[in-house]
Each structure stands twice: as C-alpha cells, then as structure tokens.
C-alpha cells in the first residue's frame, strides 16, 4: 500500500466520523427540544434520558444513515483534493483511475463491515433499551387496532379474532379451527376470550364447540371454560418495530414462525431483515458515485459538488421510501424493494464512473 493510499483512507475515515459527529450534535439538540415536554411530563430521570435513551439513540441514528454520511464525506474531501489539483497530479503520475479508487473501496469496506455487524448484532440490543424507554416515557400505550386477525398456532390448527384488545388482553368473536387434511374436524366459537395471568391460561366465555367424526357431528355449549392454546397475548401486544430489538438469528427465526402463523405483518419484518444488508452495501455504490462526481475540477468547486451530492442523497432516500411503500401496500417482494435503490443507483454509479476523468 502506497503513501497516497493511506492518505486517502485517513482522509475518508476522518471526514466520515467528523461529519457524523457534527450531524449527531445537531440531531440531539433538535430531538431534546422536541421531546423536552415529554421528559418533563413523564418525570423521566436524567440518568435514564442520557444512558438509556441518547447513548442508544446515537448508534441507531448513525448506522441508519451511515451510507449517506459516507457519500457526503467522499464528496467533501475528494472535491477539496480536486480543487487543489491533487487528483490531477496523482493521475498524471501514472496511476490509473481504477487504482486511484482502491483506497476508497478499502475504506468503504471498513465502514460496510462495521455497519453490518452493528446492524445485526450490536444495535438490536441497544434498541431494546431505547424502545423500552420510549414506551415508558414518550409514547402512548400501544393499542392493537387490527381487525379480522388470523393465526396458525399449530399444524392444521388456526385461530381467529374479530378484534383484540391488547390492553385488557381480551379477544372478541374468537374461533379455533382444526383440520385433518382438507376436512374440518373441530371448531370452537365464543363471544370473548380473556387471558388469565394468574392461571397462565385463556378463559373462553359463551362458547360452542362442533366436533365432526365422519358423517356425525357433536355440539357442545357452555358459559365458560379455561384452556391453554399455543398463543401468548404478547404476540398481539407489541409494535411492529419490536423486530428492531432482534439480532440476525432471532429475526430470521421470528420471521419463519410468523409465516407459519399467517401473520399479516410478515412483510414489515422481512423489510427490516433485508434493509439491514441493503443499506450498508449502498456504501460502495455511493462511494463510487461520490468519487466519480467530485474528482473533476469544476467552476464553483466544493459548493457545486456538495449541492449535487445532497440532491443524490435525497433522491436515494426518496427511492427507498417509494419502494418500501410498494412493498407494504402491494405485492412487491420485500427483498426486491430494499435492493431497488441500490440497483438504480448502481447503474448511475457505472455511468458516472465511465464519465469520470481518467
């Protein structure tokens, strides 16, 4: 590795962390001003505000936008090098543009590796503490507003709620269906089902049970019965972003279980899973775009480069939100939705790379 490689890597990483530091300070100031009333009204302890919320909020925010911070850092210091005619001197010395890109990609690899590890193993634990603080001192209690809820709790066994009140742990218009092959062999219907935390069981009220045995059918009714089923009230009592507290292995297992249960929120969970990989890998694409743009010395210098860089950053965020909307509201694959921005901007990166000064 040549001295110029170490120079570029050092410039890259120092500018990256410097940009993060500045933006984080601004974000924290705005966040405090926005949530100060909530902290005061809920009597949140100062040590919990600092250590439970902000200490865990910073890595979450940094990692969420690490690829964009990378892009801004590349644009900034590369534009300065171009403005000082350093890049012209480097390329004139015989170094090819591809070789010039090598230290950029090494630094991008460092940031991507760090982001992948943080995304899948470190930040989920930090999110657990942060989200617990938000639930306690900032947000209103979560209320499940879903209707016509279907779940598979065991092979060939399905449950149904017309509505579920997670605060009181009561389900309305509850039903259990059990199938043998394609034939319904057991069906329970009730007005309400309520979780008894003392008995750790469900209490079913005003129920009717139909049992089918070939051509025979048996009917049983009653006012109340206690039963255990493979379903815990917490499964309908958490926000969707609870998956942010799961590491890679926990999230993968959770998604498989939710698919078997027929959860309608599986798409949101898969989006979180694929986003943990697509966003870090965007670092390479945005680095290539940044170098290709900023390596050319132009009239207007750094200002023009940074302005164009910010436009590209906002465009990337816009495409990510649009593809996310298509995934949640249509049949677009969550994996494809999270990688579409990388595919589109990867094509843009190749075009700009071909136009970059060689």
N, C-alpha and C positions, 0 to 999 in steps of 0.2 A: 504494500500500500504506500503510495507516494504522499509527500507532504501536503500536496494540494487536496488529496482525498480526506486527510484528517482535518484540514482547514474547512472543507465544505461540510463534513459531518458535524464538526463542532459548531459551525455557524447555524446549521439546520436545527440541531437539538437545542442549542441555547436560545435561539429565536423562538422555537416552538414552546418551550417552557416559560419563556418570558411573556409571550403572548397569552398563554393560559393564565399566568399569574395576574396580569392586568385585567383580563376579562372577568376572572373569578372575583376579584375585588369589587368590580362594578356590579356584577350579578348579586353578590352578597348584600351590598348596600341597598339595591332595589328590592331584594327579597325581604330584608329586615323592615324596610319602610312599608312594604305591602302586608306583612304578617304581624307587625308590631301590636296591632289591636287584638289579634287572636292570642298572642302570647300573654298580653295583659289580662284579657277577659278570662282566659283559662288558667291563670296563675301558674304558667309553666316555669319551673325552676331554671335559673340561669345556667347551671352546670349541664342540665339536660338539653337546653337550647344549643349550647356550644358543642358538647361532646356527643350527644345522641343525634342531633339534627344536622348542624352545619359540618361537623367533622365527617359525617357520612354523606352529606349532600354534595360536597366538593368533588370527591372521586366519581360519583354518579354523573354529575354535570360534565366534568372534564372528559370522561370516557365517552359520553353520549355524542360529544361534538369534537372528538379528537381528530378525526379525519379532516374536518373543516379548519381546525386550528393549524393542522399540518399544511393545508393549502395556503392559508394566509401567511404562515411563516415562510414557505417556499417562495411565494410571490414577493414578499418583502425583501428578504436578504439576497435573492437572485437578481431582483431588479436593481438593488444597490450595486451588486457586482457588475451588472451590465452597464449601469450609468457611469461607473468608474473605469470602464473599458477593460475590466479584469477578464471577462469571458472571451473577448476578442483576443487578448494575449494568450489565454490558455489554448484556444483552438488554433491560433496561429503557430503555436509551438509544436504542432503535430499531433496533438491529442484529438481523437475523433469525438464527435458529439455523443456517440454511444458510450465511449469510455468516460466521458465527462458526466454521464448520467449515473455511473456506477455508485459513487458515494451517496448520491441522493437516494438510490434504491436501498442501500445498506441502512441508512438512517430510517427510511420508511419501514424497512423490515423490523428494526428495533421497536418502533412505535406500534406497528401492527401486532407483533408478538406480545408486547406489553398489554395492548388493548384486548386481545383475545383472552389472555389469562385473567385480566381484571374482570372482563365481561362475564366469563363463565364460572369463575371460582371465588373471586375476592369481593366484587361489588354486590352479588346477591346477599352475602352475609351483612354487608353494610346497609343494604336496602331494607333488610329485616328490622334493624334498629330504627332507621329513618321513617319507614312507613308506620311502625308502631307508635312513634312519637306523633306523626301526623294524625293518626286515628284518635289519639288521646287528647291532643291539644288544639288541633287545627280543623279537622274535618268534622262534619256532622256524622252521626252514626249511620253506617251503611244499611240501606233498606232495599231488599230484593223486590224488584218491580216486574220480574218476568211473569209471563202467563203461559199456561199450557206447557208445563215442564215435563219432559220425558227423560227417563234414565234407564239404562240397563244395569242392574245391580249384580246379576249372576248370569251365566249362560242360560238362555231361554227364559229369563225372568226379567220383567220390565215393570217400572212404577210410573205413576202419573200424578201430577198435582195441577189442578186448575190455577191455583195461586199458592204462594208460600210466604208466610210472614216470618222472616228470619229473626226479628227482634224478640218475638214471643215463641218462636220455634213451633209454629202451627201451620199445617198444610190443609187446604180446603179442597173438597171433591177429590179425594185420594182414591187410587186404584192400583192393584197389583195383578199382573197377568203372567201366567206361566204356560209355556208351550212345550209340547212333545212333538218334535218335527214341525209340521205346519198346523197342528191341531191345538186349540186352546183347551187345556185340561183343568185350569184353576183360575178363578177370577174373584178378587175381593174388591168391593166398593164401599166407601164410607163417606160420611159428611166431613169429618175432620180427623186429623192425626196429629198428636202433640207429643213432643219429646219430654220424657220424664228424666231429668238429670239425676235424681236420687236413685232410681232403679236402673238408669242407663238403658232404657228401653222406650219404645213408642207405645202410646196409648191410643187405640183406634176407637172412635165413637160412632154409634149408629151405623153398624156395618151389615153388609150382606155378602155371603160367600156362595159362589156357584162352583161345584165340583163336577166335572164331566168324566164319566167312565164308559167309554164306548157310546152306546145309544142312551145310557142312563145319565140323569142329571140330578144332583142333590143340592138342596138350597138350605142355607143356614143363616139366621139373622141374630143380632144381639145388640145390646145397648153399649157395651164397652168390652175391650179385650186388650191385654198387654202382649206385645210381641217384639221380637228382635228381627231386624232386616239388615242387610248389608248396605246400609246407607246412614251416614252421620249428618246431623243438622248443619255442621260447619261447611259442608260441601256447597250449600246454597247461601252461606252467610259471609262470603268473602268477596272483595272486589276483584275484578279481572286482573289488576296489576299486582295481585299477590304472587303471580308467577315470577315477578322480578326478584323475589327472595330465594328462588331456587337455583342451585348450581346446574351445570350442564347435565349431569347424570340424573338429578332429581327431576329436572324439567322434561327430559326425554321419557322417563318412566311415567310421569304425570300425564303427558300427552297421550301415551298409549292407553292408559287407564280411562282417560276421558273419552277417547274414541270408542272404546268398548261400551261405555255408558251412554253413548249417543249425545254427549253434551253439545249444545249449540254454540258454545264459546270456544270450541277447539281451534277455530280459525285464529282467534286472538292469541292463543297460546303458541301456535305454530309461527305466527308473525314474530313474536318475541324470540323464539328459537332461531329463526333464520336471520333476524336482524342482528343478533349477537355475532354473526360471521360476516354478513354483507357490509356492514358499516366499517369495521376495521379494515377489510380488504379494499375499501374505497380509498384508503390512504395511498396505495400505489398509483391508482388512476389519477387522483387529484394532484399527486406529486408530479407525475408526467405532464399533466396539463399546466401546472404552475411553472415548471422549468421551461417548457416549450413557449409559453407566453412571455415570461419575464426575461428570458435570455437574450432577447432582441432589444437593442438600444433604440428608443424612440423619443420623439419630441414630446415633452410632458413628463417623461421619466417615471419615477416611482408612483406618482399620483394616478396616472392613467392605468398602470399595471394593477394597482390596488383596487381601483374602481372596477375594472373588468373582473378582477378576482372575486370581489364581493358579489357581483352580478352572477357569476358562475356558482358561487356558494349558495345564494338564494335560489337559483334555478335547481340545484341539486336537492335542496330541502323541499322545494315545491314538487318535484317529480316523486320524491319519497312519499310525501303526503298523498299525492294523487293515486299512486299505485297502492298505498295502504288502504285508501278508501275503496278502490276497486276490489281489493281482497276481502274486505269486511262486508261489502254490500252487493257483491256479485260472486260469480264462480271462479274468479281468477285465483290461481294457485298461490298460497302464501309465500312459498319459496320463490316463485317467479316474480311476485310483486316486490319482494325485498331485493331482488337482484336486477330488476329492470333499470333502475337509475344507474347502476354500475355498468350495465351493458350499453346504455345510451351514451354515458359519459366516457366509457372506454372507447367507443367509436370516435367521439370528439377528440379524445386524447391522441389517438392514432393520426387523425387529420392534422392536428396542431403539431404533432411530432414531425410529420413529413414537411410541414411549412417552416419549422424552426431553422434558424441559421446554422449551417454545418461548417 
